Amino acid sequence: MTKSIFYHAGCPVCISAEHDIVKLIGSDNVEIIHLGDNPESIEKAEKLGVKSVPALITPQGNVLHINFGASLEEVKN
């Protein structure tokens, strides 16, 4: 993986974290995935180790859970 992936669900906590992540690492270095708009991406996020959103997957595959907004189970429902 060459870019980070930022998963979120569109809540205020997630949007705030998204803006901070983009400012920190740059929009060219991160793929933003809104799981509410792209529910087909939930399975991939789970396989990568995402338990809650907002979460950042680093290019090395590490999962960084940021300021708990919602569990993936909540996002699924």
Summary of the structure (lengths in Angstrom):
residues: 77
radius of gyration: 11.1
end to end distance: 29.1
largest distance: 31.3
contacts: 220
relative contact order: 0.27
helix: 42%
strand: 32%
